[in-house]
Amino acid sequence: MNEHGWGPLTGNMISGVGSIAVLVTHAGKSAEWYRDKLDFEIVESNGHAVFVRPKGSKVLLHLCAKCKGWDGDMPGGRTGIWLTCGKLRTRRDKKSGVLIPSSDPAEVERTYHALRRKRVEFAEKLTTTSWGKYAILKDPDGNEFELS
C-alpha cells in the first residue's frame, strides 16, 4: 500500500491512446472536411463531438465543438499531432545522429501533392530534411498537423 492506501499497479499503467481532442468551430462540418480531404472515416457523432480516424487506425480524433470544457481555449495553432503516410520507418538524422521515426519520404511527397490537389492548405510546404520529408497542413479551423 502507498500513502493513499492504494495497492501496487499491475501490468502497464497506460496501455494506449483512445482519442485526441481537436477543438473546432463546427464538429459536423469539420468531420466532413476530414472525410472529404483526408479520407478519414466518421466513426460517431455525439452532439458537440464527432469522432473521426484515418481508415484502419485505432486512434480517434475527437473533433470537439464549443462546450463548457473549453474554458478560454480556441481552435487553431500547432496540435503536435503527427500524421503518417504508409508504413513507419526509423531513420538516423544525418546531422544530429538521433533516431527519428517517419514515413517513407516518397509516400509523404505523394500524399502532400494529393492533398494540394484537394485544396488542403499548408502552413509549411513540403520540406526535405536529413531524416526525410515533412509538411504542416491546416484544417478549416487553423489546427495544424505534421505530415511526415
C-alpha positions in Angstrom: 0.0 0.0 0.0 1.2 3.5 -0.7 0.4 6.7 1.2 -3.0 6.9 -0.4 -4.0 3.4 0.6 -3.8 2.1 -3.0 -2.2 -1.2 -3.8 0.6 -1.6 -6.4 -0.3 -1.2 -10.0 -0.3 -4.4 -12.1 0.6 -4.5 -15.7 1.0 -1.4 -17.8 -0.4 1.8 -16.2 -1.2 3.3 -19.7 -1.9 0.9 -22.5 -2.6 3.3 -25.4 -4.3 6.4 -26.7 -8.1 6.3 -27.1 -8.7 9.7 -28.7 -7.1 13.1 -29.2 -9.2 16.2 -28.8 -9.0 18.8 -31.6 -11.1 22.0 -30.9 -13.2 23.0 -33.9 -15.9 25.6 -34.6 -18.5 23.1 -36.0 -17.9 19.4 -35.4 -20.1 18.2 -38.2 -18.6 20.5 -40.8 -15.1 19.6 -39.7 -15.8 15.9 -39.8 -17.0 16.3 -43.4 -13.7 18.1 -44.2 -11.6 15.4 -42.6 -13.6 12.8 -44.6 -13.5 14.6 -47.9 -10.0 16.0 -47.8 -8.0 13.5 -45.7 -10.1 10.4 -46.4 -10.8 9.8 -42.7 -13.8 7.8 -41.6 -16.5 9.3 -39.4 -17.0 6.9 -36.5 -19.6 8.5 -34.4 -21.4 11.8 -33.7 -22.4 12.9 -30.2 -23.8 16.4 -30.2 -20.9 18.8 -29.9 -18.4 16.0 -30.6 -17.6 13.9 -33.7 -15.1 11.1 -33.7 -13.0 10.5 -36.9 -10.0 8.5 -37.7 -7.7 7.5 -40.6 -9.1 4.3 -42.2 -7.6 1.3 -40.4 -6.4 3.3 -37.4 -7.5 2.6 -33.8 -6.7 6.2 -32.7 -9.7 8.6 -32.9 -9.6 12.4 -33.3 -12.3 13.9 -31.1 -13.5 16.9 -33.1 -14.9 19.0 -30.2 -17.1 22.0 -30.9 -17.5 24.8 -28.3 -18.6 23.4 -24.9 -18.1 24.3 -21.2 -14.9 22.3 -21.0 -13.1 24.7 -23.4 -12.9 27.5 -20.8 -10.8 30.1 -22.7 -9.4 27.7 -25.3 -9.9 28.3 -29.0 -9.3 26.3 -32.2 -6.1 26.9 -34.2 -2.4 26.5 -34.0 0.0 23.6 -33.8 -1.6 20.5 -32.4 1.6 18.4 -32.1 -0.2 15.6 -33.9 1.8 13.7 -36.5 0.0 12.1 -39.4 1.9 9.2 -41.0 1.8 8.1 -44.7 2.1 4.4 -45.1 4.5 2.2 -43.1 6.6 3.7 -40.4 10.3 3.5 -40.6 13.1 4.7 -38.4 16.0 6.7 -39.8 19.0 8.3 -38.2 19.2 12.0 -38.6 22.5 12.6 -40.5 23.1 15.8 -38.7 22.3 15.0 -35.0 22.6 11.2 -35.1 19.2 10.9 -33.4 16.9 8.1 -34.4 13.7 9.5 -35.8 10.5 7.6 -36.8 9.0 8.8 -40.0 7.1 7.8 -43.1 8.8 6.9 -46.4 9.7 10.3 -48.0 8.2 9.2 -51.3 4.9 8.5 -49.6 5.0 11.8 -47.8 5.6 13.6 -51.1 2.8 11.7 -52.9 0.4 12.4 -50.1 1.4 16.1 -50.0 0.7 16.5 -53.7 -2.6 14.6 -53.5 -3.8 16.9 -50.6 -2.7 20.0 -52.5 -4.9 18.8 -55.5 -7.8 18.6 -52.9 -7.0 22.2 -52.0 -5.8 21.4 -48.5 -4.0 24.4 -47.1 -0.4 24.0 -45.8 1.2 26.2 -43.1 4.6 24.8 -44.2 5.2 23.4 -47.7 6.9 20.1 -48.3 10.5 20.2 -46.9 13.3 17.8 -47.3 15.4 17.2 -44.2 18.3 14.9 -43.3 15.9 12.3 -42.0 13.1 12.5 -44.5 10.3 14.9 -45.7 7.5 16.7 -43.9 4.9 19.4 -44.4 2.4 21.1 -42.0 -1.2 21.0 -43.1 -4.1 23.1 -41.7 -7.7 22.2 -41.2 -10.5 24.8 -41.7 -10.2 26.0 -38.1 -6.4 26.6 -38.4 -5.4 23.5 -36.4 -2.0 22.4 -37.8 -0.8 18.8 -38.2 2.6 17.4 -39.2 2.6 15.2 -42.3 5.8 13.1 -42.2 
